[in-house]
Amino acid sequence: MAKIRNGFVSNSSSSSFIIASKKEPEIKIKINVREICDYVVKTKEDLDLVIKERFYVDEINKLEDYDLIIYNKCLKSLEDGNEIYFGTVANDYDDEIGNFIYRSGFGKEVNFDIIQDLG
């Protein structure tokens, strides 16, 4: 009887696998975005503070056109009852989750709207 291992060995630097499928396999990973984001915004006042900090302006009316579009999308989303999650990811080998999102993007998620794309 063959040995079956569920998961990967945590003290190993690599693991091999073999997959068979009639169509391209898809792996979904659940990530708690709240744990990796820089800010969670629930109010217009907090949105204004975060936007000014991220876009280096002292007043909202000094935003560049593209940045103003992002601000207005965020504001509309807040008015619709959503929270806004601000974060940054990088191609950094010390941050496995950030590295994964950086390489793969957010995919075809249906439980949230992407206001600003990675990049």
MARVEX-766312 format. One record per residue: x negated, y negated, z negated of N, C-alpha, C in turn; residue in one letter; residue number from 0. Coordinates in nm, 2 decimals, always signed. Last residue first. Example, Ala and Ser with C-alpha at 12.3 -4.5 7.8 and 13.67 -1.06 7.14 Angstrom:
BEGIN
+--------+--------+--------+--------+--------+--------+--------+--------+--------+------+-----+
|    n.u |    n.v |    n.w |   ca.u |   ca.v |   ca.w |    c.u |    c.v |    c.w | type | seq |
+--------+--------+--------+--------+--------+--------+--------+--------+--------+------+-----+
|  -1.28 |  +0.22 |  -0.71 |  -1.37 |  +0.11 |  -0.71 |  -1.29 |  +0.00 |  -0.79 |    S |   1 |
|  -1.32 |  +0.57 |  -0.78 |  -1.23 |  +0.45 |  -0.78 |  -1.32 |  +0.33 |  -0.78 |    A |   0 |
+--------+--------+--------+--------+--------+--------+--------+--------+--------+------+-----+
***
This chain:
BEGIN
+--------+--------+--------+--------+--------+--------+--------+--------+--------+------+-----+
|    n.u |    n.v |    n.w |   ca.u |   ca.v |   ca.w |    c.u |    c.v |    c.w | type | seq |
+--------+--------+--------+--------+--------+--------+--------+--------+--------+------+-----+
|  +0.04 |  -4.72 |  +0.93 |  -0.05 |  -4.78 |  +1.03 |  -0.06 |  -4.93 |  +1.00 |    G | 118 |
|  +0.36 |  -4.58 |  +0.90 |  +0.22 |  -4.57 |  +0.86 |  +0.13 |  -4.64 |  +0.97 |    L | 117 |
|  +0.63 |  -4.82 |  +0.93 |  +0.56 |  -4.69 |  +0.97 |  +0.42 |  -4.70 |  +0.91 |    D | 116 |
|  +0.87 |  -4.94 |  +0.72 |  +0.74 |  -4.97 |  +0.79 |  +0.67 |  -4.84 |  +0.81 |    Q | 115 |
|  +1.10 |  -4.80 |  +0.66 |  +1.11 |  -4.94 |  +0.69 |  +0.98 |  -4.99 |  +0.76 |    I | 114 |
|  +1.27 |  -4.51 |  +0.70 |  +1.13 |  -4.56 |  +0.70 |  +1.14 |  -4.71 |  +0.75 |    I | 113 |
|  +1.51 |  -4.38 |  +0.48 |  +1.48 |  -4.46 |  +0.60 |  +1.34 |  -4.51 |  +0.59 |    D | 112 |
|  +1.58 |  -4.05 |  +0.36 |  +1.54 |  -4.19 |  +0.34 |  +1.51 |  -4.25 |  +0.48 |    F | 111 |
|  +1.65 |  -3.79 |  +0.43 |  +1.70 |  -3.84 |  +0.30 |  +1.64 |  -3.98 |  +0.27 |    N | 110 |
|  +1.54 |  -3.69 |  +0.65 |  +1.68 |  -3.74 |  +0.66 |  +1.73 |  -3.80 |  +0.53 |    V | 109 |
|  +1.23 |  -3.67 |  +0.82 |  +1.31 |  -3.67 |  +0.69 |  +1.44 |  -3.74 |  +0.72 |    E | 108 |
|  +1.05 |  -3.57 |  +1.01 |  +1.18 |  -3.60 |  +1.04 |  +1.27 |  -3.60 |  +0.92 |    K | 107 |
|  +0.74 |  -3.71 |  +0.90 |  +0.82 |  -3.61 |  +0.97 |  +0.96 |  -3.66 |  +1.01 |    G | 106 |
|  +0.57 |  -3.89 |  +0.79 |  +0.68 |  -3.84 |  +0.70 |  +0.77 |  -3.74 |  +0.78 |    F | 105 |
|  +0.23 |  -3.79 |  +0.86 |  +0.34 |  -3.88 |  +0.86 |  +0.45 |  -3.83 |  +0.77 |    G | 104 |
|  +0.00 |  -3.64 |  +0.87 |  +0.13 |  -3.58 |  +0.92 |  +0.24 |  -3.68 |  +0.93 |    S | 103 |
|  -0.22 |  -3.78 |  +0.77 |  -0.23 |  -3.70 |  +0.89 |  -0.10 |  -3.66 |  +0.95 |    R | 102 |
|  -0.10 |  -3.91 |  +0.54 |  -0.18 |  -3.98 |  +0.64 |  -0.19 |  -3.91 |  +0.78 |    Y | 101 |
|  -0.01 |  -3.69 |  +0.40 |  +0.09 |  -3.78 |  +0.46 |  +0.02 |  -3.87 |  +0.57 |    I | 100 |
|  -0.26 |  -3.56 |  +0.34 |  -0.15 |  -3.49 |  +0.41 |  -0.05 |  -3.59 |  +0.48 |    F |  99 |
|  -0.37 |  -3.77 |  +0.19 |  -0.44 |  -3.72 |  +0.31 |  -0.34 |  -3.65 |  +0.40 |    N |  98 |
|  -0.20 |  -3.77 |  -0.03 |  -0.22 |  -3.89 |  +0.05 |  -0.28 |  -3.85 |  +0.19 |    G |  97 |
|  -0.25 |  -3.51 |  -0.13 |  -0.12 |  -3.55 |  -0.09 |  -0.12 |  -3.67 |  +0.01 |    I |  96 |
|  -0.53 |  -3.52 |  -0.19 |  -0.47 |  -3.42 |  -0.10 |  -0.34 |  -3.46 |  -0.05 |    E |  95 |
|  -0.77 |  -3.72 |  -0.23 |  -0.63 |  -3.73 |  -0.25 |  -0.56 |  -3.64 |  -0.15 |    D |  94 |
|  -1.03 |  -3.68 |  -0.15 |  -1.00 |  -3.67 |  -0.30 |  -0.85 |  -3.68 |  -0.33 |    D |  93 |
|  -1.04 |  -3.73 |  +0.12 |  -1.04 |  -3.59 |  +0.08 |  -1.02 |  -3.57 |  -0.07 |    Y |  92 |
|  -0.84 |  -3.95 |  +0.28 |  -0.94 |  -3.94 |  +0.17 |  -0.93 |  -3.80 |  +0.11 |    D |  91 |
|  -0.69 |  -4.14 |  +0.46 |  -0.76 |  -4.01 |  +0.50 |  -0.87 |  -3.99 |  +0.40 |    N |  90 |
|  -0.43 |  -4.28 |  +0.26 |  -0.55 |  -4.29 |  +0.34 |  -0.60 |  -4.15 |  +0.37 |    A |  89 |
|  -0.14 |  -4.47 |  +0.19 |  -0.21 |  -4.35 |  +0.20 |  -0.33 |  -4.37 |  +0.28 |    V |  88 |
|  +0.06 |  -4.67 |  -0.03 |  -0.05 |  -4.67 |  +0.07 |  -0.11 |  -4.53 |  +0.07 |    T |  87 |
|  +0.39 |  -4.80 |  -0.09 |  +0.27 |  -4.71 |  -0.12 |  +0.17 |  -4.72 |  +0.00 |    G |  86 |
|  +0.70 |  -4.87 |  -0.23 |  +0.58 |  -4.92 |  -0.16 |  +0.46 |  -4.84 |  -0.19 |    F |  85 |
|  +1.04 |  -4.82 |  -0.21 |  +0.91 |  -4.76 |  -0.25 |  +0.80 |  -4.81 |  -0.17 |    Y |  84 |
|  +1.34 |  -4.95 |  -0.31 |  +1.23 |  -4.96 |  -0.21 |  +1.10 |  -4.91 |  -0.28 |    I |  83 |
|  +1.66 |  -4.81 |  -0.36 |  +1.54 |  -4.86 |  -0.42 |  +1.44 |  -4.86 |  -0.30 |    E |  82 |
|  +1.99 |  -4.92 |  -0.23 |  +1.87 |  -4.83 |  -0.23 |  +1.76 |  -4.90 |  -0.31 |    N |  81 |
|  +2.22 |  -5.07 |  -0.19 |  +2.21 |  -4.99 |  -0.31 |  +2.08 |  -4.90 |  -0.32 |    G |  80 |
|  +2.22 |  -5.25 |  +0.01 |  +2.30 |  -5.13 |  +0.03 |  +2.29 |  -5.03 |  -0.08 |    D |  79 |
|  +2.04 |  -5.44 |  -0.08 |  +2.19 |  -5.47 |  -0.08 |  +2.27 |  -5.35 |  -0.06 |    E |  78 |
|  +1.81 |  -5.30 |  -0.02 |  +1.84 |  -5.32 |  -0.16 |  +1.99 |  -5.35 |  -0.17 |    L |  77 |
|  +1.83 |  -5.32 |  +0.27 |  +1.83 |  -5.19 |  +0.20 |  +1.86 |  -5.20 |  +0.05 |    S |  76 |
|  +1.80 |  -5.59 |  +0.30 |  +1.92 |  -5.53 |  +0.34 |  +1.94 |  -5.39 |  +0.27 |    K |  75 |
|  +1.53 |  -5.62 |  +0.21 |  +1.64 |  -5.69 |  +0.14 |  +1.77 |  -5.62 |  +0.17 |    L |  74 |
|  +1.39 |  -5.46 |  +0.40 |  +1.39 |  -5.43 |  +0.26 |  +1.51 |  -5.49 |  +0.18 |    C |  73 |
|  +1.45 |  -5.62 |  +0.62 |  +1.49 |  -5.48 |  +0.62 |  +1.49 |  -5.43 |  +0.47 |    K |  72 |
|  +1.32 |  -5.85 |  +0.55 |  +1.47 |  -5.85 |  +0.57 |  +1.52 |  -5.71 |  +0.57 |    N |  71 |
|  +1.05 |  -5.77 |  +0.54 |  +1.12 |  -5.82 |  +0.42 |  +1.27 |  -5.81 |  +0.44 |    Y |  70 |
|  +1.01 |  -5.70 |  +0.81 |  +1.00 |  -5.60 |  +0.71 |  +1.07 |  -5.64 |  +0.58 |    I |  69 |
|  +1.04 |  -5.96 |  +0.92 |  +1.13 |  -5.85 |  +0.96 |  +1.13 |  -5.74 |  +0.86 |    I |  68 |
|  +0.83 |  -6.08 |  +0.81 |  +0.96 |  -6.13 |  +0.77 |  +1.06 |  -6.02 |  +0.81 |    L |  67 |
|  +0.62 |  -5.96 |  +0.94 |  +0.63 |  -5.94 |  +0.80 |  +0.77 |  -5.98 |  +0.75 |    D |  66 |
|  +0.66 |  -6.07 |  +1.20 |  +0.67 |  -5.92 |  +1.18 |  +0.69 |  -5.89 |  +1.03 |    Y |  65 |
|  +0.62 |  -6.35 |  +1.14 |  +0.74 |  -6.30 |  +1.20 |  +0.76 |  -6.15 |  +1.17 |    D |  64 |
|  +0.46 |  -6.41 |  +0.82 |  +0.46 |  -6.40 |  +0.96 |  +0.59 |  -6.34 |  +1.01 |    E |  63 |
|  +0.59 |  -6.61 |  +0.55 |  +0.56 |  -6.48 |  +0.61 |  +0.55 |  -6.49 |  +0.76 |    L |  62 |
|  +0.67 |  -6.83 |  +0.42 |  +0.54 |  -6.84 |  +0.48 |  +0.50 |  -6.71 |  +0.55 |    K |  61 |
|  +0.90 |  -6.78 |  +0.27 |  +0.92 |  -6.85 |  +0.40 |  +0.78 |  -6.87 |  +0.47 |    N |  60 |
|  +0.80 |  -6.67 |  +0.03 |  +0.86 |  -6.58 |  +0.14 |  +0.87 |  -6.65 |  +0.27 |    I |  59 |
|  +0.49 |  -6.79 |  -0.08 |  +0.63 |  -6.81 |  -0.07 |  +0.68 |  -6.73 |  +0.05 |    E |  58 |
|  +0.23 |  -6.72 |  -0.08 |  +0.28 |  -6.77 |  -0.21 |  +0.43 |  -6.80 |  -0.20 |    D |  57 |
|  +0.10 |  -6.42 |  +0.06 |  +0.16 |  -6.55 |  +0.07 |  +0.21 |  -6.59 |  -0.06 |    V |  56 |
|  +0.00 |  -6.15 |  +0.11 |  -0.09 |  -6.26 |  +0.08 |  -0.03 |  -6.40 |  +0.11 |    Y |  55 |
|  +0.15 |  -5.92 |  +0.13 |  +0.13 |  -6.00 |  +0.26 |  +0.05 |  -6.13 |  +0.23 |    F |  54 |
|  +0.16 |  -5.82 |  -0.13 |  +0.12 |  -5.73 |  -0.02 |  +0.08 |  -5.81 |  +0.11 |    R |  53 |
|  +0.27 |  -6.04 |  -0.28 |  +0.14 |  -5.98 |  -0.31 |  +0.08 |  -5.90 |  -0.19 |    E |  52 |
|  +0.51 |  -6.09 |  -0.16 |  +0.41 |  -6.20 |  -0.16 |  +0.28 |  -6.14 |  -0.19 |    K |  51 |
|  +0.63 |  -5.83 |  -0.20 |  +0.61 |  -5.88 |  -0.07 |  +0.50 |  -5.99 |  -0.06 |    I |  50 |
|  +0.65 |  -5.84 |  -0.49 |  +0.57 |  -5.74 |  -0.42 |  +0.53 |  -5.78 |  -0.28 |    V |  49 |
|  +0.82 |  -6.06 |  -0.53 |  +0.69 |  -6.05 |  -0.59 |  +0.60 |  -5.96 |  -0.52 |    L |  48 |
|  +1.05 |  -5.99 |  -0.39 |  +0.98 |  -6.11 |  -0.35 |  +0.84 |  -6.11 |  -0.41 |    D |  47 |
|  +1.13 |  -5.76 |  -0.53 |  +1.09 |  -5.75 |  -0.39 |  +1.01 |  -5.87 |  -0.35 |    L |  46 |
|  +1.20 |  -5.87 |  -0.78 |  +1.08 |  -5.78 |  -0.77 |  +1.03 |  -5.76 |  -0.63 |    D |  45 |
|  +1.43 |  -6.01 |  -0.68 |  +1.32 |  -6.08 |  -0.75 |  +1.19 |  -6.00 |  -0.75 |    E |  44 |
|  +1.59 |  -5.80 |  -0.59 |  +1.54 |  -5.90 |  -0.50 |  +1.42 |  -5.98 |  -0.56 |    K |  43 |
|  +1.52 |  -5.48 |  -0.74 |  +1.58 |  -5.61 |  -0.74 |  +1.52 |  -5.70 |  -0.64 |    T |  42 |
|  +1.37 |  -5.25 |  -0.73 |  +1.52 |  -5.24 |  -0.75 |  +1.59 |  -5.37 |  -0.74 |    K |  41 |
|  +1.09 |  -5.09 |  -0.62 |  +1.15 |  -5.21 |  -0.63 |  +1.30 |  -5.19 |  -0.63 |    V |  40 |
|  +0.80 |  -4.94 |  -0.72 |  +0.94 |  -4.91 |  -0.70 |  +1.01 |  -5.04 |  -0.72 |    V |  39 |
|  +0.46 |  -4.93 |  -0.60 |  +0.57 |  -5.00 |  -0.66 |  +0.70 |  -4.94 |  -0.63 |    Y |  38 |
|  +0.29 |  -4.72 |  -0.51 |  +0.24 |  -4.83 |  -0.59 |  +0.35 |  -4.91 |  -0.67 |    D |  37 |
|  +0.36 |  -4.37 |  -0.52 |  +0.38 |  -4.50 |  -0.47 |  +0.32 |  -4.60 |  -0.56 |    C |  36 |
|  +0.35 |  -4.11 |  -0.62 |  +0.24 |  -4.16 |  -0.54 |  +0.25 |  -4.30 |  -0.49 |    I |  35 |
|  +0.58 |  -4.07 |  -0.77 |  +0.45 |  -4.04 |  -0.83 |  +0.33 |  -4.09 |  -0.75 |    E |  34 |
|  +0.78 |  -4.11 |  -0.59 |  +0.77 |  -4.21 |  -0.70 |  +0.63 |  -4.19 |  -0.77 |    R |  33 |
|  +0.78 |  -3.89 |  -0.42 |  +0.72 |  -4.02 |  -0.37 |  +0.70 |  -4.12 |  -0.49 |    V |  32 |
|  +0.71 |  -3.58 |  -0.47 |  +0.78 |  -3.68 |  -0.54 |  +0.72 |  -3.82 |  -0.51 |    N |  31 |
|  +0.74 |  -3.36 |  -0.20 |  +0.65 |  -3.46 |  -0.27 |  +0.74 |  -3.56 |  -0.34 |    I |  30 |
|  +0.75 |  -3.04 |  -0.07 |  +0.83 |  -3.14 |  -0.14 |  +0.73 |  -3.23 |  -0.22 |    K |  29 |
|  +0.69 |  -2.94 |  +0.26 |  +0.63 |  -2.97 |  +0.13 |  +0.71 |  -3.07 |  +0.06 |    I |  28 |
|  +0.75 |  -2.70 |  +0.50 |  +0.80 |  -2.82 |  +0.43 |  +0.74 |  -2.83 |  +0.29 |    K |  27 |
|  +0.63 |  -2.58 |  +0.79 |  +0.61 |  -2.57 |  +0.65 |  +0.66 |  -2.71 |  +0.59 |    I |  26 |
|  +0.73 |  -2.39 |  +1.07 |  +0.73 |  -2.52 |  +1.00 |  +0.72 |  -2.51 |  +0.85 |    E |  25 |
|  +0.62 |  -2.21 |  +1.36 |  +0.65 |  -2.22 |  +1.22 |  +0.65 |  -2.36 |  +1.16 |    P |  24 |
|  +0.76 |  -2.20 |  +1.68 |  +0.66 |  -2.26 |  +1.60 |  +0.70 |  -2.27 |  +1.45 |    E |  23 |
|  +0.93 |  -1.88 |  +1.70 |  +0.91 |  -2.02 |  +1.74 |  +0.81 |  -2.08 |  +1.65 |    K |  22 |
|  +0.88 |  -1.63 |  +1.61 |  +0.94 |  -1.64 |  +1.75 |  +0.93 |  -1.79 |  +1.80 |    K |  21 |
|  +0.58 |  -1.56 |  +1.44 |  +0.71 |  -1.63 |  +1.44 |  +0.75 |  -1.63 |  +1.59 |    S |  20 |
|  +0.33 |  -1.49 |  +1.20 |  +0.40 |  -1.45 |  +1.32 |  +0.54 |  -1.51 |  +1.32 |    A |  19 |
|  +0.02 |  -1.58 |  +1.06 |  +0.17 |  -1.61 |  +1.06 |  +0.22 |  -1.56 |  +1.20 |    I |  18 |
|  -0.23 |  -1.55 |  +0.83 |  -0.19 |  -1.51 |  +0.96 |  -0.03 |  -1.52 |  +0.96 |    I |  17 |
|  -0.50 |  -1.73 |  +0.66 |  -0.36 |  -1.67 |  +0.67 |  -0.33 |  -1.63 |  +0.81 |    F |  16 |
|  -0.75 |  -1.79 |  +0.41 |  -0.71 |  -1.76 |  +0.55 |  -0.56 |  -1.71 |  +0.55 |    S |  15 |
|  -0.88 |  -2.05 |  +0.22 |  -0.80 |  -1.93 |  +0.23 |  -0.75 |  -1.91 |  +0.37 |    S |  14 |
|  -1.14 |  -2.21 |  +0.04 |  -1.06 |  -2.19 |  +0.16 |  -0.98 |  -2.06 |  +0.14 |    S |  13 |
|  -1.26 |  -2.23 |  -0.21 |  -1.26 |  -2.35 |  -0.13 |  -1.18 |  -2.34 |  +0.00 |    S |  12 |
|  -1.09 |  -2.12 |  -0.51 |  -1.15 |  -2.09 |  -0.38 |  -1.15 |  -2.22 |  -0.29 |    S |  11 |
|  -0.94 |  -2.15 |  -0.73 |  -1.08 |  -2.17 |  -0.74 |  -1.16 |  -2.14 |  -0.62 |    N |  10 |
|  -0.68 |  -2.08 |  -0.66 |  -0.71 |  -2.22 |  -0.69 |  -0.86 |  -2.25 |  -0.70 |    S |   9 |
|  -0.56 |  -1.91 |  -0.39 |  -0.64 |  -1.90 |  -0.51 |  -0.70 |  -2.04 |  -0.54 |    V |   8 |
|  -0.21 |  -1.96 |  -0.30 |  -0.36 |  -1.96 |  -0.27 |  -0.44 |  -1.96 |  -0.40 |    F |   7 |
|  +0.08 |  -1.75 |  -0.27 |  +0.01 |  -1.87 |  -0.30 |  -0.14 |  -1.86 |  -0.26 |    G |   6 |
|  +0.10 |  -1.42 |  -0.33 |  +0.18 |  -1.54 |  -0.31 |  +0.11 |  -1.66 |  -0.36 |    N |   5 |
|  -0.03 |  -1.14 |  -0.18 |  -0.06 |  -1.25 |  -0.27 |  +0.03 |  -1.36 |  -0.23 |    R |   4 |
|  -0.03 |  -0.80 |  -0.18 |  +0.04 |  -0.92 |  -0.14 |  +0.01 |  -1.03 |  -0.24 |    I |   3 |
|  -0.20 |  -0.52 |  -0.06 |  -0.19 |  -0.62 |  -0.17 |  -0.12 |  -0.74 |  -0.11 |    K |   2 |
|  -0.05 |  -0.22 |  +0.08 |  -0.13 |  -0.35 |  +0.09 |  -0.11 |  -0.44 |  -0.03 |    A |   1 |
|  -0.08 |  +0.12 |  +0.00 |  +0.00 |  +0.00 |  +0.00 |  -0.09 |  -0.12 |  +0.00 |    M |   0 |
+--------+--------+--------+--------+--------+--------+--------+--------+--------+------+-----+
***
